[in-house]
Amino acid sequence: MSSSTDTRTSIVWDYAPAPESADHIRLSDRYGLFLDGEFKDPQDGRYEPTINPATEQPIAEVAWAGRQDIEAAVRSAREAQPKWAALKDLERAKYLFRIARLIQERSRELAVVETLDGGKPLRESRDVDIPLAAAHFFHYAGWADKLRYGVNAREVAPLGVVGQIVPWNFPLLMAAWKLAPALACGNTAILKPAETTPLTALLLAEIAQEAELPPGVISILPGNGETGAALVRQKKINKIAFTGSTAVGRDIQAALAGSEVRLTLELGGKSANIVFEDAALDQAVEGIVNGIFFNQGHVCCAGSRLLIQESVHDEVIGKLWQRMRRLRVGDPLDKNTDVGAINSAEQLERIEVLVAAGEEEGATRRTIECEMPDRGYWFAPTLFTDVSPAHRIAVEEIFGPVVSVLTFRTQAEAIEKANNSRYGLAAGIWTDKGAKAFEVASALQAGVVWQNTYNHFDPTAAFGGYKESGFGREGGPAGLRPYVRIVS
Amino acid sequence: MSRLAVRKTYKLWIGGAFVRSESGRYDEADGFNFPRASRKDVRDAVVAARKAAGPWAARTAYNRGQILYRAAEALESRAETIGVPRDEVDASVDVLLHYAGWTDKLHAVLGGINPVAAPFLSFSLPEPTGVVGVVAPDAPPLLGLIAEIAPALAAANVVVAILSEATPLPGLDLAEALGVSDVPGGVVNLLSGRRAELAKALGAHRDLNAIADAGGDPELSAELDRLAAETIKRVRHGAAARSYSDATDDALERLEMVTELKTAWHPVGA
């Protein structure tokens, strides 16, 4: 079906390589923990390499925090918190404005390091991750002296010390989502970056130093899942904010059972991207590609369940496959690259397991043919058709560049299928009919619904899930609420 | 002339029907028999609630406000028949009235337009989280129950509530008041029985979205937290032994807890 709809010639207009220079990047060989406003060796002396997933080469050594380091960070954050909260609100805001400005000023460096450490295309780290991280600090800086307007005129107080655990898919951006509102509300924060992507958080620590942020307001403790688990389980902090998998979120929620520690969770998804027959199909195809192949599909709200109205199924799949075949997979530093490296060997294996399950369960797999580098972790964009709603690839989050296609006949069936998921993070709707878009958007159980676009984010717009995609919101005034307690 | 009284047998209120426990078990209070609900009754109630959830949320905010107002009327008119002091009934009616007025204001208070830096009309609006499980406090048996279920209803959720274990009859009286009001079947489900047994069945149910726990039992609360984690339920614990004299002071916090904020992006221009 795909080849018969391909009426274009087979001439391939190739691109010359256009690599972003990494010459201006001055990374240290080693990064300590960021504690008390300084980089320090971990108590047990443990350093681990962080590697570039596109080359498998180590970039730098990074300290991993142990139990004693976590305790030291809590002490430091606890000591700093009353002073931080007692600052005049606008003075507290100024520190956040400074951080926002410094992120902008170092944006090129941050973008390159984000791409080196995580494997995402430079085009994305440059145009999405870093600008949005700066925007997030700007937005919440402005809230610091307007908190009561953001919480419906209630009197609020900071929670105290918050522990924040962020994932590897948007390392700096997720750190910004966590730190900016926490600090604006007068809390101090202990951030644990992801095991595979600690570097931009450590550069953010340098930025905090440059901004003269008081010691202890931010601590950065790299490490693995055990570090995160230890942070969650030490009982002297007031709140945990976690972004990551539903499995780990469940574990955290259970670990905090019966405690006074507050919790917000931003977890996994299996978001439906719904294409109606009246959509502008070429535009929809671009949106489908952006929905699932953006950041190699390492996106919690990725449009990984594509629901296409039966009447346009063949046409959409034909166009989509043509578009997919032109995706450029490879060097993340190349400015023309669409799909970069898979973040880690572990994640690559997870994708491969689920894709194999898709084939075993009888779905039809198509994977684009493309040259891929000899080293590094790669997975070519993949399309599954003939997917049944019960297949693992229709139910489980793959977190990779793999889209599963289902069909529907009526609007009611589309809504029913879209909502038939334990998750409820996001959804897309492709239609040019306004009344229909509003009706469907209202019926979808998802925290974010995009019409005729996908994967659009903004610091003013609340983001977060229904059902097993978590609870609590980030962005906008709703993003303040998890970081304050109501006094009256 | 002496007359033999007609004794009343209380029933559970599930899916709009007054039913005995499927288990056939019952207990006795103040000379009345009332059902001791089972875990199966809890599951039946969640199924009935889920069925009622969509249509309830689809009603207009104005209509839901009217229905809650009518519920307040129904409660007030039966004030003398409910086995609690009159001022508790009065306070309960006032709480219902307070929340009846919330249904069409929540959007303005919690929602708004997001001034995004792109050509989209983006807005965030509160929506019901879905089916809310309520563990009512032992006391005050009527006011405590109303204070826990009314915010959930006002935010367009449906409710399965475990009544006061110590004093269940006022909650079952409430069922009869609501049963003759306009509250659609399944929107409120009220079960009497052993709190720990029923609350755990609620906490473990995979099709429940949130738990408002006012049972005041720390051990049970911790167990509910653990059970809730399995499907990432939202949980709010009420302070133990509160008087509920300030039952609406924290209304917005209660409403927030059973509300999901949905952000929609609609294109402008293109």
Chai-1 contact restraints between the chains, C-beta under 6 A:
chainA,res_idxA,chainB,res_idxB,connection_type,confidence,min_distance_angstrom,max_distance_angstrom,comment,restraint_id
A,N152,B,V109,contact,1.0,0.0,6.0,A-B,restraint_1
A,R250,B,A229,contact,1.0,0.0,6.0,A-B,restraint_2
A,Q253,B,A229,contact,1.0,0.0,6.0,A-B,restraint_3
A,A254,B,R226,contact,1.0,0.0,6.0,A-B,restraint_4
A,A254,B,A229,contact,1.0,0.0,6.0,A-B,restraint_5
A,A257,B,A222,contact,1.0,0.0,6.0,A-B,restraint_6
A,A257,B,D225,contact,1.0,0.0,6.0,A-B,restraint_7
A,A257,B,R226,contact,1.0,0.0,6.0,A-B,restraint_8
A,G258,B,A222,contact,1.0,0.0,6.0,A-B,restraint_9
A,G258,B,D225,contact,1.0,0.0,6.0,A-B,restraint_10
A,A441,B,A264,contact,1.0,0.0,6.0,A-B,restraint_11
A,V448,B,T263,contact,1.0,0.0,6.0,A-B,restraint_12
A,V449,B,A264,contact,1.0,0.0,6.0,A-B,restraint_13
A,W450,B,W265,contact,1.0,0.0,6.0,A-B,restraint_14
A,Q451,B,H266,contact,1.0,0.0,6.0,A-B,restraint_15
A,N452,B,P267,contact,1.0,0.0,6.0,A-B,restraint_16
A,H456,B,W265,contact,1.0,0.0,6.0,A-B,restraint_17
A,D458,B,V116,contact,1.0,0.0,6.0,A-B,restraint_18
A,T460,B,N114,contact,1.0,0.0,6.0,A-B,restraint_19
A,T460,B,P115,contact,1.0,0.0,6.0,A-B,restraint_20
A,T460,B,V116,contact,1.0,0.0,6.0,A-B,restraint_21
A,A461,B,N114,contact,1.0,0.0,6.0,A-B,restraint_22
A,A461,B,V116,contact,1.0,0.0,6.0,A-B,restraint_23
A,A461,B,S122,contact,1.0,0.0,6.0,A-B,restraint_24
A,A461,B,T263,contact,1.0,0.0,6.0,A-B,restraint_25
A,A462,B,S124,contact,1.0,0.0,6.0,A-B,restraint_26
A,A462,B,L261,contact,1.0,0.0,6.0,A-B,restraint_27
A,A462,B,T263,contact,1.0,0.0,6.0,A-B,restraint_28
A,Y466,B,E260,contact,1.0,0.0,6.0,A-B,restraint_29
A,E468,B,T231,contact,1.0,0.0,6.0,A-B,restraint_30
A,E468,B,I232,contact,1.0,0.0,6.0,A-B,restraint_31
A,F471,B,R234,contact,1.0,0.0,6.0,A-B,restraint_32
A,R473,B,L261,contact,1.0,0.0,6.0,A-B,restraint_33
A,G476,B,N114,contact,1.0,0.0,6.0,A-B,restraint_34
A,A478,B,L261,contact,1.0,0.0,6.0,A-B,restraint_35
A,I486,B,E253,contact,1.0,0.0,6.0,A-B,restraint_36
